[in-house]
Each structure stands twice: as structure tokens, then as C-alpha cells.
Amino acid sequence: MIFEYYDGDILCSKVWADFDKQQVRVENYNDVPIYKTVFGLREPSIENLLDFFEDRCFDKGRQDLPELNRSLGITHDMYNAAEVVKVTNGKTTEDFQWIKWIEK
């Protein structure tokens, strides 16, 4: 998986993740790492990447989860933040940050 993380039209980070090998590499393009980068001051890791994805989508405890998944084209009723952000590009109503997928 390869993606770029933007704030508006400004590239902040580029991430390469291999879930099979449990490896993550990041390149930041921002001088404010705790504010507008994927990992902030945290170590790039699969666990921290999944936490980042959860921050970029709806709460996993929502009662309408099956309906939300179906509206996004996700065919099962289980919560999977990585699948959600692949569809929504990690866009939220709180900010202008988003994900551009290079390779899903």
C-alpha cells in the first residue's frame, strides 16, 4: 500500500506499508511533524498506521455500522478502518486533510 497524505493541496507525508512483512516507511514533507504528518512523533509501524486510519473515519462503535459499510460499498458488517479510508480517502468534516492512494 502506498499513499500520500495532504492538507488541502499541500503534500505532508508519503507512506509505503507492507502488511505482510509488517513494515512501514514514511517520508515527511512538512516542518511541523506533530501537526500535519501521518505519524507525528510516533514511530512508523503497522499498529500506528491503523490508529491513524481509525482517526480518519467514523467511530467503530456506531450502531449503524452495517448501513454505513453498505453505503460505502463494503460488503460485510465488520469494522475495518483501512477499508473505510480506502473508500473515503480519509476525509473528515473536521479538517482539510485527505489521502491520495497511489497503490491500494
Secondary structure, 3 states (H helix, E strand, C coil): CEEEEEECCEEEEEEEEECCCCEEEEEECCCCCCCCCCCCCCCCCHHHHHHHHHHCCCCCCCCCHHHHHHHHCCCCCCCCHHHHHHHHCCCCCCCCEEEEEEEC
